[in-house]
């Protein structure tokens, strides 16, 4: 029963990020013009293990992961066959969201570059093509399942009756609302970074070697050791301000100081061919002065006192001040969050509160982009087995996933009649 349930939901649990095929990498499956390599498969197995905190992956689960990958390749082949297209804007938005998510998980851009062993520009290029394919598959699936899969109350009850023993136990959950303020770069921080960047630019204009200055001064850990080299990049790889500048330069030309969300850049264009450029840059990041953090923290502390003194409600404060666009209109309401999804410092603070108490300002985000937030603890839900009475929405989502997987399986079997598939393992 547990295996059957896992089979039903695993397709939705695996998120593929595939990098270019290594030399000598064995091809283990072909679907249309798409391939699955042994390294792709091993990466997905390791990713699934990390996401689910498993020390070992059983052969059965590994087979389900492979089948999920193969299904995605078959759907991609079908999307290509049907000439489904996605726009550059769609890919760029998804790329930004994916990078922000990864940076939050690993802690910082620098840590991300260390994990992937390449600069941010190269990481973007590696992920971009794969995201484009994923979006094509998503469009294909939406064209088939135009409306969300719906389940009746009877189907939810039947699903719960059949899979009750294999449904996961709900861990401790915290029902929360929050007020989030992003830490903004202050004018003094910008001024200091720009001062340093302009000094370096003066040195370049005086004849100093760009590559040597990049090695000594650039704060981009991925490219600095390479003299600021960002390799060959297509349009859409860089943020708007950087890209507009680099594509406006002539071969061999060096830009003025350019501001982006990451800091100040000095850019050298080495070669431009159509929508591709080969360039170098020197990055000076905005320094982080404690005074800017204290300004945000002090504001939140004052806001907390005003709420506790009943000058305004938490909901009113969230609607007025919170920068989280997803929750501010709901008075900051987040919902139930499992304890394992909360960082250790925040979790410790929440455990010290009683319902309807407000936390002290807590830092959230990565080293590069972060802010501070107040949490209102609404209620704590202890660990428990899923029940229709208390957890109907969760069970309904499981039932919807299960039903969609069954429908998907029928559809894939139909598609396979028209797509070349060769499994070599």
C-alpha positions, 0 to 999 in steps of 0.5 A, a space after each residue: 500500500 505504501 509503495 502504491 501511494 509513493 508511486 502515485 505522488 513521486 512524479 510530482 516530488 522530483 524537480 529536475 535540474 540537468 547540466 550539460 552531459 559530461 564526456 563519456 557519460 552513459 546514455 541510459 534512455 532516449 525519448 524522441 530527441 531527448 536523452 537521460 544520462 547516468 549522471 542526470 539520474 544519479 543527481 536526481 537520486 541524490 537530490 531526492 535523498 537530500 529533500 527527504 532526509 534519506 541515507 539510502 534510496 531503495 531500488 524501488 524508489 530509484 526506479 520511480 525516480 527514473 520513470 518520473 524522469 523518463 515521463 518528463 522526457 516523453 512529455 518534452 518530446 511531445 511538446 516539441 512535436 506539437 511546436 509548443 513555445 515559451 517566451 524569453 520573458 517567461 523563462 527569465 521570470 522562472 529563472 529569477 524565481 529558481 535562483 532566488 529559491 536556490 540561494 535561500 536554500 544554500 545561504 548565499 550567492 557565493 555558497 551557490 557558486 561553490 556548490 555548483 563549481 561555476 560563476 553565477 553567469 554560468 549557472 544561469 546559462 546551465 539552468 536556463 535551457 532546462 527551465 525552458 524545457 520544463 515550461 514547455 512541458 508545463 504548457 503541454 500539461 495545461 493544454 491537456 488538463 485545462 482545469 485543475 483536477 477536481 475530486 469530490 467529497 466521496 473521492 476524498 473519503 475513498 482515498 483516505 479509506 484506502 491509503 490511511 495507513 500510508 499517509 505521512 504523519 503531520 509533524 508539529 505545525 505553527 500557524 503564523 502571520 508575519 510582517 516582513 521588511 526587506 533590508 534596503 541598501 542605504 545611500 551611504 552603502 551605495 556611495 562607498 561601493 561607487 567610490 571604490 568602483 570609480 577608483 578602479 575605473 580610474 586605474 583602468 583608464 590610466 592603463 592598468 590591466 583589467 584582468 589583474 584588477 579583477 583578480 585583486 578587487 572583484 567581489 564576484 567569487 566565481 569570476 574574480 580568479 579568472 580575471 573577471 571572465 564570464 565566458 560566452 553568454 546569450 542575451 537573457 543571461 544577465 540582469 537588465 542593467 548589465 545586459 543593456 550596457 554590455 550589448 551597447 559596448 564595442 569590442 574591447 571597450 570598457 563601460 562606466 560604473 554600472 549599478 545593478 541589484 548586486 552592486 557596481 560593475 565595470 564591464 569589458 566587452 571582448 567580443 560580440 556575435 549576434 545575441 552572444 557576448 564574451 565579457 569580463 567584469 569587476 564587481 564591487 558589492 554594496 557594503 553592509 553597515 550595521 546602522 542600516 540593519 538597526 534602522 529596520 530592526 528599531 522600526 519593527 521593535 517600535 511597531 511591535 510595541 504599538 501593536 501590543 499597546 493596541 494602537 493598531 492590530 497586527 493585521 492592520 500593521 501588516 497591510 500597511 507596512 509589510 513588503 511581502 506582497 503575497 500575504 500583506 493583503 491578508 493581514 500577513 497571514 501565512 498559514 500552517 508551517 511544518 516545524 522542519 521548514 522553519 530555520 532553527 533560530 526562528 523555531 526557537 523563538 516561536 517555541 518561546 511564544 504563547 498563542 497571539 504573542 509577537 516575536 522579536 524582529 528576526 532576520 530572514 533571507 540569504 546573505 545577499 538579500 535579506 530582511 527582518 520580520 515579526 511573527 504572530 503565533 496564532 496556534 501550535 498544532 502538535 504532531 498527529 496522524 492525518 484525519 478527515 476532521 482536522 486535515 481535510 485540505 491536506 488529504 484533498 491535495 493528496 487525493 488530487 495528486 493521486 487522481 492526476 497521476 492516474 490520468 497522467 499515466 493513461 495519457 503518457 501511455 497514449 503518447 508513447 505510441 507516437 514517440 520513440 522511446 529506448 530504455 538502455 538500463 
